[in-house]
Amino acid sequence: MPQRSEGPSETPSNLHGALAPLNTPDYRRLLASNALWWQFMWMEIIVAGWLVLELTNSAWQVSLIGFYRMAPLLLVGFVSGPLTDRFGRRKIIIVSQIVNLVVSLLIALIILTDRLAVWHLAVAALVMGTTWAVDWTARRSLLPDLVGRARTMDAMLLEGISQNITRVAGPFSSGALYATLGPLGCFLILTGIALASLLILFRLSRQPVLERTPTDAPYWTRTVEGLRYIRRNPTILGVTLITVAMNFLVFPYQALLPVFARDILNQGPVGFGVLASANGVGAFAGLWLVSRLRRHVGVSWLYAGGSFLMAAAVAAFSTSTGFYLSLGLLTLSGIGHAAFGLLQSTIVLLSARDDMRSRAMGGIVLAIGTGPPGRLSTGAVAERFGAPLAVFGTCAIASLFVVAVTLVMSGFRNASAAREANA
């Protein structure tokens, strides 16, 4: 059996409390790389979405790019955990980052030669969606190895802060950069960001940590074991079900945000960037609330409450025709998004056994993979009945589903992630 990882003790504890994970050099490196990784992702989503809208003038085509980006998650989600166990978390992260670098550079070269077509962006979205599925699993699974279980929540809070900085800076800067430098300049900048993140990853040390789960079982067997483990763990199962609802019903609004910005709120790329960054602004308040409430309110309640708040706020946003009201509602949605995003990973990492951690996170990737059909269905409804009706209907259903899961599943509602982690 693999030994439990309690985190390295090579560095003096100069920082305390929520900042304690920063005492670990490898965590600082991973945090810096993750910040650039998130910046790359948010910028690429905004730039590709607006570029497709300009090329096609179609809400359906914009939704399709979002579908292509997330479609691999349904397939890769089945094997991302076993792949991470087989090859090691550091290696998976580095190889994925190399792929992102190459893809962004190729798109920049195609734009430079004036041969860009929508299918180029579709292929790029497919490739980067595939790397994201395994990369996200590996980055999340590596955290307890670096800082120990006791500091995992603090490490995720710091990660959440850096992620939300990029959630604001990524959309806002990409909108402004698109307006001034055009798509070529944006993809060249994306290439530089990917390179910087890769160089930081190369500095990760080779200290022995629990990177693999030794087993000779086939990938399919390990995948099935992981899914059965999730089904038997009420805490992780509840998180997985709500993750499905949020990704299938709520997050598709992001792919339609260019349509709301241009056709309903009469905004250009800069206004679009401001709208897209509002969620990240609200997330800072959400992280602060979670850090204050986590010792007084159960993590499952915080996770479900944040999910409900985001779904309800996005539903209200879909009915707005004023720019500033829309901005405020998207900011409110960010408060809920912060609780959803932070506690989604934290609950699973703390509830899963060490030998099942990667596979449990792979199950979450699989749940995230329900986003592609959600984007297709929402995009199809938006094409037929308009984006506002499509987004309002799906988000209203998601709100009710989150309430149902929380009330019906007592094992999820009353579970303690910390207790199950030490069981």
N, C-alpha and C positions, 0 to 999 in steps of 0.2 A: 504494500500500500504506500502511496506517496506520503511524504511527511508534510505536516501542516506548515505553511509559511507564515511567520509572524513579522516579517519585515526585517530589513537590514539594521544593524546596530553599529555600523562603521563610522557614523558621524556624530559628533557631540550634539546634544539637544539644545541648540541656541535659541530656537523658537518654540513657543508653547501654544497650547490651545488649538484653534482652528488652523494656525499657520505651521503647526508641527511637521506636517508632511514635507514642507520645504527644506527640512534638515537633510533629506535624502537626495544626493546629487542626481541619481538617475530619475527620480520623480521630477526634479526641476527641469531636466532635459526633456522628459516626456511631455511635461506641461507646456513647455515652449513650443515643441513640435506640434502638439495638439492644437495650440492656439493658431498656428499658421495653417494647419490642416483644416480647421473650421473656417478660417478666413477664406481659404481657397474654395471651399465648398459653397459658402454663401455667395461669394462673388460669381462663381461659375453658374449657379442657379439663376441669378438675376440677369447676367449678361446673355446666357443662352436663351432664356425665356423672352427677353425683349428682342433679341436678334431674330428669333423664329417669328415673333409677332410682326416684325417689319417685313420679313421675307414672305409671309403667307397671309397675313391679315386674318387669321383664323384662330378662334378660341380652342377649337378642336386640336389643331396642330400644336398649340402651346401645351395643352394637356398631354398630348402624345409624347412630347419631349420629357415631361415629368414621368410618364409611364415608362419610357425607355430607361430612364435613370434608375427607376426602382424595380423594374421587372426582374432583374437577376436575383433580387433578394428572396423571392419565393423558392428558387432552385438552390441558390448558394446557401440560404439559411439552413437547409437540411444538413449541409456538410461543413459549414464554417467552424463549428465547434470541434469536430474531429480533425479537420485540417489544422486548426491552431494547436491541438494536442500533438499532432503528428510532427509538424515542422518547427514548432516553437513560436512563441509570441513575437519576439524581436524580429525574427526572419520574415514572418508574415507582414509585419508593419513596414519594414524596409522595402521589400519587394513591391508592395502595394503603392508605396510612395513613388518608387521609380516609374511604375506604370502611369500614374497620374501626371508625372513630369513629362513623359514622352507624349502622352495624348494631347496635353495642352500645347506643347510645342508644335505638334503636327497640325493642329487646328490653326495655329497662328501662321504657319507656312502656307496652308491652303488659302487662308484669307489674303495673304500677301500676294499670291498668284491669281487672285480674283476668280477662284473656281469654287468657292464655297456653295454648297447645296444643303438643304435641310437634312438629307440622309447622312452627311458627314457629322452633323451635330447629334443625330440619332445614334450613330455608331459610337461616338465619343461618350454619350450618356450611358449607353449599355456597358461599355468597358469600365467606366469610372463607377458605375453602380455595382458592378461585380467586385471591384477592388474594395469599395466601401463596405460591402457586406462582411468580408473577412477581416478588413482593417479595423472596423469598429469593434468586432468581437475580440480581437487580439488586444487592442488598446485598453478596453474596459477590463478584460480578464487579467491584464498585467498589473493593475493598480494594487490589489491586495498583496501581490508578491513583493512590491517595492516598499510599501508603507505599513503592511500588516493590517489585519482585520480591524483592530481597534481604531485605526486612523482612516479607514476607507471612506466613511461619511465626510470627514474633513477634507480628504483628497478630492472627493467628488464635488464638494462645495467650491473649492478653489478652481477645479476644472469648469464648474458651472459659471463662475465669474469670468474666466477667460473666454469661454464659449459665447457668453452673452455680450462681451465686448466686441467680439467678431460679428455677432448677429446684428449689432448696430453698425459697426464700421464696415462690414462687408457689403450689405445692400446699399448703404448711403454712399460709400466711396465708389462702388461699381456704377451706380446711377450717374454720379458726377463724372467719373472717368469715361463712361460710354458717351456722354454728351460732349466731352472735350477731345478724347483720343480715339473714339470709335472702337469697334470690336477688335481690330488688330492690336491696338494699344492695350486693351483689357486682357487679351489672351497672352500677350508678352509679359504683362505683370503677373498673371496667374502662373506662368512658367517660372518666373523668378521666385515667387512664393513657394512653389513646390520644391524648387532646388534648395532654398534655405531650410525648409523643414527636413529634407533628406539629409543635409549636412549635419544637422543637430542629431538626427537619429543615429548616424554613424558613430557618435560619441557615447552612445549607451554602453555601459561596461558589460563585461562578460561574467560578472559575479554569479555564482550558482544560486538560482532561485527556482521555484517550481514552475518550469516553463512547459513541461509536457506531462501527460498522464500515460505512463508506460502500459501499453496494451497491444496485443496482436490481433485483436478483433477487427473485422472488416469495417469500413466506414459506415455501411448501412446499419450494421448491428449497433455500433456506437451511437448512431443517430437515433435509432429506435429507443435505445436505453435512455437517451437524453429526454426524448418526448414522454416516455413513461415516467421518468423522474419528475418532470414538470407537472404531469397530471396528478401525481400522488402528493405533490406539495401545494397545499391550498394557497399559500402566500404567493408563490411564483405563478401559479395558475391564474389567480386573480389579476396579477400584473399583466400577464400575457393576454387575457381576454380584453382588458381595458386598452392595452396597446393595439390590439386588432381594431377595436372600435375607433380609436383616435386616428389611426393611419388609414383605415378604409373610408371613414366618414368625415373627418375633420380636416386633416392635413391637405387633402386635395385642393382646398381653397388657395393654397400657396401658388399652385400652378396657374390659377385663374386670376391672380392678383394683377398681372399686367392688363387684363381686360377691365377689371374694376377701375384701375388707375386711369386708363386712357378713355374708355367709353362711358363710364359713369361719373367719374370725378374730374374728368377733363384735365388730366395731368400728363406731362411728358416724362422722359426717363429720370429726371432729377426728382420730381414729385413721386414717381414710382419707387425710387430708392428710399425716399423718406418714409413712405408707407411701409415698405418691406422691413425697415429698421425699427419700426415702432414696437414690434413684438419683443425685440431684444431689449429695448429701453424698459419696458414693463417687467421683463424677466429679472432685472436687478432688484426691484422691489420684491419679487417673488422669492428670490434666493434669501433675501434678508428675513422675510417672514418665515420661511422654512427653518432657517438657522435659529430663530427665536422660539418657534413653536415645537420643534422636534422633540424636546424633552418633556413636553406637556401634552402633546396630542400624538396618537398612534400614527406611525408612518403610513399605514394603509389608508387611514382617513385623510391624511394630508395628500397622498397620491391621488385618491379618488376625488377629493375636493378640488384639487388643482385641475384635474382632467375635466370635471364638470364646468368649472369656471371658464376654461379656455373654449370649450364647445359652445357654451351659452354666449360668450362675448363675440365669437366669430359669427354666430347666427345673427346677433344684433347688428354686427358690422355689415352683413349682407343686405340689410334693409336701409342703410344710410346712403344719402345722396350728397352729404356735406363733407368736404375734405377734412376739416378739423374734428368733427364728430367721429368720422371713420378712423382718424389717427388716434383719438382717445380710446375707442373700442379695441383697436388692435393692440394698444399699449396695455389695456386691461387683460386682453387675452394672453399677453406675455407673462403676467403674474401667474396665471394658471399653468402656462407652458413650462415655467421654471420648476414648479413642483412636480409636474409630470416627468420632465426630462431628467431631473436630478434623482428623484426617488425611484424611477423605473429601474435604472441600473443599480442604484445603491441597495434596494431591497433584494434584488436577485443576487448580487454579489455577496451579501451578508447571509442570505437564506440558503444558498447552495453549498454543498460540500465541496472541498477543494478539488477533488477528482472529477466533480461534475460541473465546475464553474464555467468552463468554456462552452460546454454543451448547453447549459442553461442559458447563457448569453446568446448562443446560436439559436435557441428557441425564440428569444426576443427578436432576433434578426428576422426569423421566419414570420413572426407576427407583424413586424414592420413591412415585410414583403407583401402584405395584403394591400398596401398602398397603391400599387400599380392598377389592379382592377378597380379600386376606388377612384383613382384619377380618371380612368377610362369612363366609368359610369357617370361620374360627376361631369366630366367634359361633354359626354353625349347629351346629358340633360341640359347642360348650359347651352349647347349648340341649338337645341330644340326650343327650350323655354326661357333661356337667359341665365346668366351667371348668378344673379341674386337669388332666384328661386331655387336653383340647384344647391347652392351653398347653404341656404337657410334650412331646406329640408333635411339634408344629410346631417348637419350639426344638431338640429333638434332631435333627431333619432339617436345620435351619439349621446346627448345629454341624458336621455331616458335610459339608455343601455348602461351607462356608468352607474346611475342610481340603482338599477336593478341588480347589477353584479354586487355592489356594495351591500345591499340589503339582504340579498338571497344567500350569498356565500359567507356564512359566519366564520369559517376558517380563515378566509382572507381578511374580513373586517376586524377580527380580534387577534390576529397573529402578531407576534413580535419577531421582527427580523433578527434582532440580536440574540433572542433566545434560541431560535432555530439554527442560527449559525453555529452555536456552541453545542448543539445536541449531538 
